[in-house]
Amino acid sequence: MEFIRLADRMEHVHSDIRGELFHKAMRMQAEGIEVLKLNTGNPAAFGFPLPESIRAALSGRESEAVAYCDFQGMPAARQAIAAYARSKGIEGVQPEDVFIGNGVSEVVNFALLPLLNPGDEVLIPTPNYSLWSNTVLLTGAKPVFYRCDEAAGWNPDVADLRSRITPKTKAMVIINPNNPTGVLYDTDILRQMLDVAREHDLVVFSDEIYDRLVMDGLKHVSTASLAPDLTVVTLNGLSKSHILCGYRCGWMVLSGPRARTEEYRKGLVQLTSLRLCSNALAQLVVPAALNDMETPTAMVSPGGRMYEQRQATIEELDKIDGISYVKNNASFYLFPKLDVKKFNITNDKKFAGDLLDAAHILVVPGSGFDWPEPDHFRLVLLPEPQQLRAAMRRLGEFLDGYRQA
């Protein structure tokens, strides 16, 4: 009997956030070794509580979510999402323009599958949340990476983006605020990127899941609000801003000229109908969550946990020789850079594995976000400030004298 072989489409798919190092960390924990898992942006796992607005919205309404609901999403939830999109300046959005799914992870599949044919190309930032590149690969299309420039505060390099365009380019992905860098893009850069999309008639996918977790007095500008003439698919959800990762509630909003998307919408209807509906319990809380901006604002304001956790992390990182970083101004991620000459870094996965073995800290190497050099890794800034301070000190102790063979 022959071994079952993986399908060819799986050859380049990678899941480093919960990949080999994660499984090793789980084995270490099973052996009684305490591991600080800074690999996944999962706030509730670090003690962030369920917001009272969500608890109240669910109380006594469980029976409303027993049956299948509308395949596109509950009407009240879609009305709230459409109103939220309009409040961010996205023109003309109505409930029929909203498709709700089991987290943005599922919605990305819905968004890409009806559009892409094998051989099509999609522009994706590097670094990026690899859900995007992996999903493009699974469609049979090709991810083409445009570079974000660390020297320019991790803003996309528009000249590099433009140079990647070919006759096969079908779409452009924008992740703003960005994961893994935690950086909010400059609005003028967004406009320049949209000019490229306009010149080449590209569909724009804008992942804005962290739009309510912006710090330092900055304001997120929705991509679609800058381009009412373009087809823009805006993706968002409640996992991060309202501590609801396990509820699995994300959505996509279509905007731009309606006539251009009629065939695409039919494909979305086919796919969302096929899976019947998304988690109905989660949909019950959407209106309350989008009416509760106090919860995310409090977390990222001075004194709030996410703000203070960032401060604790960067204060300790500043003491480590051989590490530099661009300070994040959104979300709860940092993407530090290692001095490759000082540490002789040639393999970022080996670095992350050595750190796990020596300091019992689990991070994701930069290659897990399609970053081409072995000099970066992502930190998740969700533990309490003192725990993060201690972890960064252990990181410094580990790097003191560290060199790859």
C-alpha positions as CSV (number, residue, x, y, z in Angstrom):
1,M,0.0,0.0,0.0
2,E,1.4,3.4,-1.0
3,F,1.7,6.3,1.3
4,I,-0.9,9.1,0.8
5,R,0.8,12.0,-0.9
6,L,0.1,15.6,-0.3
7,A,-1.5,17.5,-3.1
8,D,0.9,19.6,-5.1
9,R,-0.9,22.8,-4.0
10,M,0.5,22.3,-0.5
11,E,4.1,22.4,-1.5
12,H,4.8,26.1,-0.5
13,V,2.0,26.5,2.1
14,H,3.5,27.3,5.5
15,S,2.0,28.0,8.9
16,D,4.8,29.3,11.1
17,I,2.7,30.9,13.8
18,R,1.5,27.4,14.8
19,G,4.2,25.4,13.0
20,E,7.1,23.2,14.1
21,L,8.3,25.5,16.8
22,F,4.8,25.8,18.3
23,H,4.5,22.1,18.4
24,K,7.9,21.8,20.1
25,A,6.8,24.4,22.7
26,M,3.6,22.4,23.4
27,R,5.8,19.3,24.0
28,M,8.0,21.3,26.3
29,Q,4.9,22.4,28.3
30,A,3.7,18.8,28.5
31,E,7.0,18.0,30.1
32,G,6.5,20.7,32.7
33,I,8.6,23.4,31.2
34,E,7.0,26.9,31.3
35,V,7.0,28.5,27.9
36,L,6.0,32.1,27.2
37,K,4.2,31.8,23.9
38,L,4.6,35.1,22.0
39,N,3.6,33.6,18.7
40,T,-0.1,34.2,18.5
41,G,-2.2,37.4,18.8
42,N,-4.8,35.9,21.2
43,P,-5.6,38.5,23.9
44,A,-7.9,36.3,26.0
45,A,-5.1,33.8,26.5
46,F,-3.2,36.6,28.4
47,G,-6.1,37.6,30.7
48,F,-8.0,40.2,28.6
49,P,-11.6,39.8,29.7
50,L,-14.8,39.6,27.7
51,P,-16.1,43.1,27.3
52,E,-19.3,43.8,29.3
53,S,-20.9,45.1,26.1
54,I,-20.5,41.7,24.5
55,R,-21.7,39.8,27.6
56,A,-24.8,42.0,27.8
57,A,-25.5,41.6,24.1
58,L,-25.5,37.8,24.4
59,S,-27.4,37.5,27.7
60,G,-30.7,35.7,27.2
61,R,-30.5,35.6,23.4
62,E,-28.9,32.2,22.9
63,S,-32.0,30.8,21.3
64,E,-31.8,33.4,18.5
65,A,-28.7,31.6,17.2
66,V,-29.9,28.0,17.2
67,A,-31.1,27.9,13.6
68,Y,-29.1,28.6,10.4
69,C,-29.2,32.3,9.7
70,D,-28.9,34.2,6.4
71,F,-25.9,32.8,4.5
72,Q,-24.6,36.3,4.0
73,G,-25.1,37.2,7.7
74,M,-27.8,38.3,10.1
75,P,-29.6,41.4,8.9
76,A,-28.9,43.4,12.1
77,A,-25.2,42.5,12.0
78,R,-24.9,43.4,8.3
79,Q,-26.7,46.7,9.0
80,A,-24.3,47.6,11.8
81,I,-21.2,46.7,9.6
82,A,-22.5,48.7,6.7
83,A,-23.1,51.7,9.0
84,Y,-19.6,51.3,10.4
85,A,-18.1,51.3,6.9
86,R,-20.0,54.4,6.0
87,S,-18.8,56.1,9.3
88,K,-15.3,55.5,8.0
89,G,-16.0,57.3,4.8
90,I,-16.7,54.3,2.5
91,E,-19.4,55.6,0.2
92,G,-22.7,53.9,-0.4
93,V,-22.2,50.7,1.5
94,Q,-25.5,48.8,2.2
95,P,-26.2,45.5,4.0
96,E,-26.2,43.6,0.7
97,D,-22.5,44.6,0.3
98,V,-21.5,42.8,3.5
99,F,-20.6,39.1,3.8
100,I,-20.0,37.7,7.3
101,G,-17.7,34.7,7.9
102,N,-16.1,32.7,10.6
103,G,-13.3,35.2,11.1
104,V,-11.2,37.0,8.5
105,S,-9.4,33.7,7.9
106,E,-12.5,32.2,6.3
107,V,-13.5,35.5,4.6
108,V,-10.1,35.7,2.8
109,N,-10.9,32.4,1.1
110,F,-14.3,33.7,0.0
111,A,-12.7,36.9,-1.2
112,L,-10.0,35.3,-3.3
113,L,-11.5,32.1,-4.7
114,P,-14.1,33.7,-7.0
115,L,-11.5,36.1,-8.5
116,L,-8.3,34.1,-9.1
117,N,-7.4,31.6,-11.8
118,P,-4.2,29.5,-11.8
119,G,-1.4,31.7,-13.0
120,D,-2.9,35.0,-11.9
121,E,-0.7,37.2,-9.7
122,V,-1.5,39.0,-6.5
123,L,0.6,41.8,-5.0
124,I,1.2,41.1,-1.3
125,P,3.4,43.1,1.1
126,T,6.5,41.6,2.7
127,P,6.4,41.2,5.6
128,N,2.7,40.1,5.7
129,Y,0.3,38.0,7.6
130,S,0.9,34.8,5.7
131,L,-2.8,33.8,5.5
132,W,-2.8,36.0,2.4
133,S,0.1,34.4,0.6
134,N,-1.0,30.9,1.6
135,T,-4.5,31.4,0.4
136,V,-3.3,32.8,-2.9
137,L,-1.1,29.7,-3.3
138,L,-4.1,27.4,-2.6
139,T,-6.1,29.1,-5.4
140,G,-3.3,28.2,-7.9
141,A,-2.4,31.8,-8.3
142,K,1.0,33.3,-7.5
143,P,1.8,35.7,-4.6
144,V,4.2,38.5,-5.8
145,F,5.8,40.3,-2.9
146,Y,6.3,44.1,-2.8
147,R,8.6,45.4,-0.1
148,C,7.7,47.5,2.9
149,D,10.6,49.7,3.8
150,E,11.9,49.5,7.4
151,A,13.9,52.8,6.9
152,A,10.6,54.5,6.0
153,G,8.8,53.3,9.1
154,W,7.7,50.1,7.4
155,N,5.5,51.9,4.8
156,P,5.2,50.2,1.5
157,D,7.8,51.0,-1.2
158,V,5.5,52.3,-4.0
159,A,8.3,52.2,-6.6
160,D,9.0,48.5,-5.7
161,L,5.3,47.8,-5.8
162,R,5.0,49.3,-9.3
163,S,8.0,47.3,-10.5
164,R,6.2,44.1,-9.7
165,I,3.3,44.7,-12.0
166,T,3.0,42.2,-15.0
167,P,0.2,41.5,-17.4
168,K,-0.9,38.7,-15.0
169,T,-1.4,41.0,-12.0
170,K,-5.0,40.8,-10.9
171,A,-5.1,42.3,-7.4
172,M,-3.3,44.1,-4.7
173,V,-3.4,43.3,-0.9
174,I,-2.9,46.1,1.6
175,I,-2.6,45.2,5.3
176,N,-3.1,48.4,7.4
177,P,-2.4,48.5,10.3
178,N,0.2,45.9,9.3
179,N,0.8,42.5,10.8
180,P,3.6,41.7,11.7
181,T,5.1,45.2,12.0
182,G,2.3,46.9,14.0
183,V,2.6,50.0,11.9
184,L,-0.1,52.3,10.5
185,Y,0.5,53.4,6.9
186,D,0.9,57.0,5.9
187,T,-2.3,58.2,4.1
188,D,-0.3,59.7,1.2
189,I,1.4,56.3,0.6
190,L,-2.1,54.7,0.5
191,R,-3.1,57.2,-2.2
192,Q,0.0,56.4,-4.2
193,M,-0.8,52.7,-4.0
194,L,-4.3,53.3,-5.1
195,D,-3.0,55.2,-8.1
196,V,-1.1,52.1,-9.1
197,A,-4.3,50.0,-8.7
198,R,-6.2,52.6,-10.8
199,E,-3.6,52.6,-13.6
200,H,-3.6,48.8,-13.9
201,D,-7.3,48.1,-13.1
202,L,-6.5,46.0,-10.0
203,V,-9.0,44.8,-7.4
204,V,-7.8,46.0,-3.9
205,F,-8.1,43.9,-0.8
206,S,-7.6,45.9,2.4
207,D,-7.2,44.0,5.6
208,E,-8.1,46.4,8.4
209,I,-8.6,44.1,11.4
210,Y,-6.5,46.3,13.7
211,D,-8.2,49.6,12.7
212,R,-9.6,50.2,16.2
213,L,-6.3,49.5,17.9
214,V,-4.3,52.6,16.9
215,M,-2.2,54.5,19.4
216,D,-0.3,57.8,19.8
217,G,-3.2,60.1,18.7
218,L,-3.1,58.7,15.2
219,K,-6.2,57.9,13.1
220,H,-6.8,55.0,10.8
221,V,-8.0,55.9,7.3
222,S,-9.9,53.2,5.5
223,T,-8.4,52.4,2.1
224,A,-11.8,52.3,0.4
225,S,-12.6,55.8,1.6
226,L,-9.8,57.1,-0.6
227,A,-11.0,55.3,-3.8
228,P,-14.7,55.3,-4.4
229,D,-14.0,54.7,-8.1
230,L,-12.1,51.4,-7.4
231,T,-13.3,48.0,-6.5
232,V,-12.1,47.6,-2.9
233,V,-12.8,44.7,-0.6
234,T,-12.4,45.7,3.0
235,L,-11.9,43.0,5.6
236,N,-12.4,43.4,9.3
237,G,-13.7,41.7,12.4
238,L,-14.0,41.6,16.2
239,S,-11.3,39.1,17.2
240,K,-8.7,41.7,18.3
241,S,-10.6,44.9,19.1
242,H,-13.1,43.1,21.3
243,I,-11.2,40.1,22.5
244,L,-13.3,37.6,20.5
245,C,-10.8,35.4,18.7
246,G,-12.7,32.3,19.6
247,Y,-16.0,33.6,18.5
248,R,-14.8,33.7,14.9
249,C,-16.5,36.7,13.5
250,G,-15.1,38.5,10.5
251,W,-16.5,40.2,7.4
252,M,-15.9,41.7,4.0
253,V,-17.4,44.8,2.6
254,L,-17.5,45.5,-1.2
255,S,-17.3,49.1,-2.4
256,G,-16.8,50.8,-5.7
257,P,-18.8,50.7,-9.0
258,R,-21.6,48.1,-8.5
259,A,-21.8,47.1,-12.1
260,R,-18.2,46.0,-12.1
261,T,-18.7,43.4,-9.4
262,E,-21.9,41.6,-10.4
263,E,-20.2,38.4,-11.5
264,Y,-17.8,38.5,-8.5
265,R,-20.8,38.9,-6.2
266,K,-22.4,35.8,-7.7
267,G,-19.3,33.8,-6.8
268,L,-19.4,35.1,-3.2
269,V,-23.0,34.1,-2.9
270,Q,-22.1,30.6,-4.2
271,L,-19.4,30.1,-1.7
272,T,-21.2,31.6,1.3
273,S,-24.3,29.6,0.5
274,L,-22.2,26.4,0.3
275,R,-21.2,26.6,3.9
276,L,-24.8,27.6,4.9
277,C,-23.9,30.3,7.4
278,S,-21.3,31.5,9.8
279,N,-21.3,31.4,13.6
280,A,-24.7,32.9,14.5
281,L,-23.9,33.5,18.2
282,A,-21.0,35.7,17.2
283,Q,-23.2,37.7,14.9
284,L,-25.6,38.6,17.7
285,V,-22.9,40.8,19.3
286,V,-21.8,42.7,16.2
287,P,-24.1,45.7,16.7
288,A,-23.1,46.1,20.3
289,A,-19.4,45.7,19.6
290,L,-19.4,48.3,16.8
291,N,-21.3,50.6,19.2
292,D,-18.6,50.1,21.8
293,M,-15.5,52.0,20.8
294,E,-14.6,52.5,24.5
295,T,-13.2,49.0,24.9
296,P,-10.5,49.2,22.2
297,T,-9.8,52.9,22.9
298,A,-9.1,52.1,26.6
299,M,-6.7,49.4,25.7
300,V,-4.5,51.5,23.5
301,S,-4.6,54.8,25.5
302,P,-1.9,55.7,28.1
303,G,-2.6,53.5,31.1
304,G,-4.3,50.8,29.0
305,R,-2.9,47.4,28.9
306,M,-1.8,47.3,25.2
307,Y,-0.2,50.8,25.5
308,E,1.7,49.9,28.7
309,Q,2.8,46.5,27.4
310,R,4.3,48.2,24.3
311,Q,6.1,50.7,26.5
312,A,7.5,48.0,28.8
313,T,8.7,46.0,25.8
314,I,10.5,48.8,24.0
315,E,12.1,50.1,27.2
316,E,13.8,46.7,27.7
317,L,14.6,46.2,24.1
318,D,16.5,49.5,24.1
319,K,18.9,48.0,26.6
320,I,19.9,45.1,24.3
321,D,22.9,45.5,22.0
322,G,22.3,44.2,18.5
323,I,18.5,44.7,18.3
324,S,16.8,47.6,16.6
325,Y,13.1,48.2,15.8
326,V,10.5,50.5,14.4
327,K,8.1,51.4,17.3
328,N,4.6,50.1,16.5
329,N,1.8,52.6,16.6
330,A,-1.1,50.1,16.2
331,S,-2.0,46.5,17.2
332,F,0.1,44.6,19.6
333,Y,3.0,43.4,17.5
334,L,6.7,44.4,17.1
335,F,9.0,43.2,14.3
336,P,12.5,43.7,15.7
337,K,15.7,43.4,13.6
338,L,18.8,41.4,14.6
339,D,22.3,42.6,13.8
340,V,23.2,39.7,11.5
341,K,26.9,40.5,11.6
342,K,27.1,40.7,15.4
343,F,25.2,37.4,15.8
344,N,26.2,35.8,12.5
345,I,22.5,35.1,11.8
346,T,22.1,33.0,8.7
347,N,18.9,31.2,9.7
348,D,16.0,32.9,11.5
349,K,14.3,29.6,12.3
350,K,17.4,28.4,14.0
351,F,17.5,31.6,16.0
352,A,13.9,31.2,17.1
353,G,14.6,27.5,18.0
354,D,17.7,28.4,20.0
355,L,15.7,31.1,21.8
356,L,13.0,28.6,22.7
357,D,15.5,26.1,24.0
358,A,17.5,28.5,26.0
359,A,15.0,31.1,27.2
360,H,11.7,29.3,26.8
361,I,10.3,32.1,24.8
362,L,8.4,31.2,21.6
363,V,8.5,33.8,18.7
364,V,7.8,33.6,15.0
365,P,10.8,34.1,12.7
366,G,10.5,36.7,10.0
367,S,10.4,34.1,7.2
368,G,7.0,33.1,8.6
369,F,5.8,36.4,7.3
370,D,7.5,36.0,3.9
371,W,10.3,38.3,4.9
372,P,13.3,37.3,2.7
373,E,16.2,38.0,5.0
374,P,17.0,36.0,8.2
375,D,17.2,39.1,10.4
376,H,13.7,39.7,11.9
377,F,11.2,38.1,14.2
378,R,7.8,39.0,15.5
379,L,7.0,39.7,19.2
380,V,3.4,39.5,20.5
381,L,3.0,42.2,23.1
382,L,0.1,40.8,25.1
383,P,1.4,39.6,28.4
384,E,1.3,41.9,31.4
385,P,4.0,44.6,31.4
386,Q,6.1,43.0,34.1
387,Q,6.0,39.7,32.4
388,L,7.2,41.3,29.1
389,R,10.0,43.1,30.9
390,A,11.2,39.9,32.3
391,A,11.0,38.1,29.0
392,M,12.9,40.9,27.2
393,R,15.6,40.6,29.9
394,R,15.9,36.9,29.2
395,L,16.1,37.7,25.5
396,G,19.0,40.0,26.2
397,E,20.7,37.4,28.3
398,F,20.3,34.9,25.6
399,L,21.8,37.2,22.9
400,D,24.8,38.1,25.1
401,G,27.5,36.1,23.4
402,Y,25.1,34.4,21.0
403,R,26.5,33.5,17.5
404,Q,25.2,31.0,15.0
405,A,27.8,28.5,14.0
